[in-house]
């Protein structure tokens, strides 16, 4: 088996195992925002951001291993790191975090104006709504970020460094 085939046949720690769920930590933190101290929410962003950074570094290392000493190796590594970092930062942290934050804020507001439920019940209901929203936003956000990057940043890559479709 050639080196590129061997690497593609390996499981990707950051995308094919439980580790990928660390990228969703901030969404869970946002869902619990009304119930936990702000430090817990910020910690969840730290976990997600660490996942993004680790995945970007991993993809850069893999791009370097595949290319060896060929011309364009540093360009391919740079493109792999930048593309992974920007994609993950948008699709795993920024957009989903903002989305869950707004869903939960709207939910808490609507429950406060439309019901006479005690605040604790409204907060737990808001958390449940936020958690239940996560699975529904993942794929649309992923596809939107793919489109955004394909329409912008990825057009700037030199042909030697273009990442392969995943």
C-alpha positions as a Markdown table, in Angstrom:
| # | Residue | x | y | z |
|---|---|---|---|---|
| 1 | Unk | 0.0 | 0.0 | 0.0 |
| 2 | Unk | 1.4 | 3.4 | -0.9 |
| 3 | Unk | 2.0 | 6.1 | 1.7 |
| 4 | Unk | -1.0 | 8.3 | 0.8 |
| 5 | Unk | -3.3 | 5.3 | 0.7 |
| 6 | Unk | -2.0 | 4.1 | 4.1 |
| 7 | Unk | -2.6 | 7.5 | 5.6 |
| 8 | Unk | -6.1 | 7.9 | 4.1 |
| 9 | Unk | -7.0 | 4.4 | 5.4 |
| 10 | Unk | -6.1 | 5.3 | 9.0 |
| 11 | Unk | -8.8 | 6.6 | 11.3 |
| 12 | Unk | -8.7 | 10.3 | 11.8 |
| 13 | Unk | -8.5 | 10.9 | 15.5 |
| 14 | Unk | -10.1 | 14.3 | 15.2 |
| 15 | Unk | -13.0 | 13.3 | 12.9 |
| 16 | Unk | -13.6 | 9.6 | 13.2 |
| 17 | Unk | -13.5 | 9.1 | 17.0 |
| 18 | Unk | -15.2 | 10.4 | 20.2 |
| 19 | Unk | -12.6 | 13.3 | 20.2 |
| 20 | Unk | -14.6 | 15.1 | 17.5 |
| 21 | Unk | -17.3 | 15.7 | 20.1 |
| 22 | Unk | -14.9 | 18.0 | 22.0 |
| 23 | Unk | -15.5 | 20.5 | 19.2 |
| 24 | Unk | -19.1 | 20.7 | 20.3 |
| 25 | Unk | -18.2 | 21.6 | 23.9 |
| 26 | Unk | -19.0 | 25.3 | 23.4 |
| 27 | Unk | -22.5 | 24.6 | 22.1 |
| 28 | Unk | -23.2 | 22.6 | 25.3 |
| 29 | Unk | -21.7 | 25.4 | 27.3 |
| 30 | Unk | -24.0 | 27.9 | 25.6 |
| 31 | Unk | -27.0 | 25.7 | 26.2 |
| 32 | Unk | -26.2 | 25.7 | 29.9 |
| 33 | Unk | -25.2 | 29.4 | 30.1 |
| 34 | Unk | -28.3 | 30.4 | 32.1 |
| 35 | Unk | -27.6 | 27.7 | 34.7 |
| 36 | Unk | -23.8 | 27.8 | 35.2 |
| 37 | Unk | -21.2 | 30.4 | 36.0 |
| 38 | Unk | -19.8 | 32.3 | 33.0 |
| 39 | Unk | -16.4 | 30.7 | 33.7 |
| 40 | Unk | -17.9 | 27.3 | 32.8 |
| 41 | Unk | -19.1 | 28.6 | 29.5 |
| 42 | Unk | -15.6 | 30.1 | 28.8 |
| 43 | Unk | -14.0 | 26.8 | 29.7 |
| 44 | Unk | -16.2 | 25.1 | 27.1 |
| 45 | Unk | -14.9 | 27.5 | 24.5 |
| 46 | Unk | -11.4 | 26.7 | 25.6 |
| 47 | Unk | -12.1 | 23.0 | 25.1 |
| 48 | Unk | -13.5 | 23.6 | 21.6 |
| 49 | Unk | -10.8 | 26.0 | 20.6 |
| 50 | Unk | -8.1 | 23.5 | 21.8 |
| 51 | Unk | -9.8 | 20.8 | 19.6 |
| 52 | Unk | -9.7 | 23.2 | 16.6 |
| 53 | Unk | -6.0 | 24.0 | 17.1 |
| 54 | Unk | -5.1 | 20.3 | 17.6 |
| 55 | Unk | -7.0 | 19.3 | 14.5 |
| 56 | Unk | -5.3 | 22.0 | 12.4 |
| 57 | Unk | -1.8 | 21.0 | 13.7 |
| 58 | Unk | -2.6 | 17.3 | 13.0 |
| 59 | Unk | -3.7 | 18.0 | 9.4 |
| 60 | Unk | -0.5 | 20.1 | 8.8 |
| 61 | Unk | 1.6 | 17.2 | 10.1 |
| 62 | Unk | -0.2 | 14.7 | 7.8 |
| 63 | Unk | 0.2 | 17.0 | 4.8 |
| 64 | Unk | 4.0 | 17.2 | 5.6 |
| 65 | Unk | 4.3 | 13.4 | 5.9 |
| 66 | Unk | 2.6 | 12.8 | 2.6 |
| 67 | Unk | 4.7 | 15.3 | 0.7 |
| 68 | Unk | 8.1 | 14.5 | 2.3 |
| 69 | Unk | 10.8 | 16.6 | 0.6 |
| 70 | Unk | 8.8 | 17.4 | -2.6 |
| 71 | Unk | 8.6 | 20.9 | -3.9 |
| 72 | Unk | 5.6 | 22.8 | -2.5 |
| 73 | Unk | 5.6 | 20.8 | 0.8 |
| 74 | Unk | 5.6 | 23.9 | 3.0 |
| 75 | Unk | 2.8 | 25.4 | 0.9 |
| 76 | Unk | 0.7 | 22.3 | 1.2 |
| 77 | Unk | 1.3 | 22.2 | 5.0 |
| 78 | Unk | 0.4 | 25.8 | 5.4 |
| 79 | Unk | -2.7 | 25.4 | 3.3 |
| 80 | Unk | -3.7 | 22.3 | 5.3 |
| 81 | Unk | -3.3 | 24.1 | 8.6 |
| 82 | Unk | -5.0 | 27.4 | 7.6 |
| 83 | Unk | -7.9 | 25.6 | 5.8 |
| 84 | Unk | -8.5 | 23.3 | 8.7 |
| 85 | Unk | -8.2 | 26.0 | 11.3 |
| 86 | Unk | -10.5 | 28.5 | 9.6 |
| 87 | Unk | -13.1 | 25.8 | 8.7 |
| 88 | Unk | -13.1 | 24.4 | 12.2 |
| 89 | Unk | -13.1 | 27.8 | 13.9 |
| 90 | Unk | -16.2 | 28.8 | 11.9 |
| 91 | Unk | -18.1 | 25.5 | 11.7 |
| 92 | Unk | -17.3 | 24.1 | 15.2 |
| 93 | Unk | -16.9 | 27.2 | 17.4 |
| 94 | Unk | -18.0 | 30.6 | 16.2 |
| 95 | Unk | -21.2 | 30.0 | 14.2 |
| 96 | Unk | -22.7 | 27.2 | 16.3 |
| 97 | Unk | -21.8 | 29.0 | 19.5 |
| 98 | Unk | -23.6 | 32.1 | 18.3 |
| 99 | Unk | -26.5 | 30.2 | 17.0 |
| 100 | Unk | -27.1 | 28.2 | 20.3 |
| 101 | Unk | -26.6 | 31.4 | 22.3 |
| 102 | Unk | -29.3 | 33.2 | 20.3 |
| 103 | Unk | -31.7 | 30.2 | 20.3 |
| 104 | Unk | -31.4 | 30.0 | 24.1 |
| 105 | Unk | -31.7 | 33.8 | 24.6 |
| 106 | Unk | -34.9 | 33.8 | 22.5 |
| 107 | Unk | -36.2 | 30.8 | 24.2 |
| 108 | Unk | -35.7 | 32.3 | 27.7 |
| 109 | Unk | -37.3 | 35.6 | 26.5 |
| 110 | Unk | -40.3 | 33.9 | 25.0 |
| 111 | Unk | -40.9 | 31.7 | 28.0 |
| 112 | Unk | -40.6 | 34.7 | 30.3 |
| 113 | Unk | -43.2 | 36.6 | 28.4 |
| 114 | Unk | -45.6 | 33.8 | 27.4 |
| 115 | Unk | -45.6 | 31.7 | 30.6 |
| 116 | Unk | -45.8 | 32.1 | 34.3 |
| 117 | Unk | -43.3 | 29.3 | 34.9 |
| 118 | Unk | -40.8 | 29.8 | 37.7 |
| 119 | Unk | -37.4 | 31.1 | 36.5 |
| 120 | Unk | -35.7 | 27.8 | 37.3 |
| 121 | Unk | -38.1 | 25.9 | 35.1 |
| 122 | Unk | -37.6 | 28.4 | 32.3 |
| 123 | Unk | -33.9 | 28.1 | 32.5 |
| 124 | Unk | -33.9 | 24.3 | 32.4 |
| 125 | Unk | -36.4 | 24.4 | 29.5 |
| 126 | Unk | -34.1 | 26.9 | 27.7 |
| 127 | Unk | -31.1 | 24.5 | 28.3 |
| 128 | Unk | -33.1 | 21.6 | 26.9 |
| 129 | Unk | -34.1 | 23.6 | 23.8 |
| 130 | Unk | -30.5 | 24.6 | 23.3 |
| 131 | Unk | -29.2 | 21.0 | 23.6 |
| 132 | Unk | -32.0 | 19.7 | 21.3 |
| 133 | Unk | -31.1 | 22.3 | 18.7 |
| 134 | Unk | -27.4 | 21.2 | 18.4 |
| 135 | Unk | -28.0 | 18.1 | 16.1 |
| 136 | Unk | -30.2 | 20.1 | 13.8 |
| 137 | Unk | -27.7 | 22.9 | 13.2 |
| 138 | Unk | -24.5 | 20.9 | 12.6 |
| 139 | Unk | -24.9 | 19.8 | 9.0 |
| 140 | Unk | -26.4 | 23.1 | 7.6 |
| 141 | Unk | -23.6 | 25.0 | 9.3 |
| 142 | Unk | -20.9 | 22.6 | 7.9 |
| 143 | Unk | -22.3 | 22.9 | 4.4 |
| 144 | Unk | -22.6 | 26.7 | 4.7 |
| 145 | Unk | -19.0 | 27.0 | 5.8 |
| 146 | Unk | -17.9 | 24.7 | 3.0 |
| 147 | Unk | -19.7 | 27.0 | 0.5 |
| 148 | Unk | -18.2 | 30.1 | 2.2 |
| 149 | Unk | -14.7 | 28.9 | 2.0 |
| 150 | Unk | -15.1 | 27.4 | -1.5 |
| 151 | Unk | -16.3 | 30.9 | -2.6 |
| 152 | Unk | -13.6 | 32.9 | -0.9 |
| 153 | Unk | -10.5 | 31.6 | 0.9 |
| 154 | Unk | -10.0 | 28.4 | -1.1 |
| 155 | Unk | -9.9 | 30.4 | -4.3 |
| 156 | Unk | -6.7 | 32.0 | -3.0 |
| 157 | Unk | -4.8 | 28.8 | -2.5 |
| 158 | Unk | -2.0 | 28.0 | -5.0 |
| 159 | Unk | -2.8 | 24.8 | -7.0 |
| 160 | Unk | 0.1 | 22.9 | -5.3 |
| 161 | Unk | -1.5 | 23.5 | -1.9 |
| 162 | Unk | -5.2 | 22.9 | -2.6 |
| 163 | Unk | -6.6 | 20.6 | 0.1 |
| 164 | Unk | -8.3 | 17.4 | -1.3 |
| 165 | Unk | -12.0 | 17.1 | -0.8 |
| 166 | Unk | -12.9 | 15.4 | 2.5 |
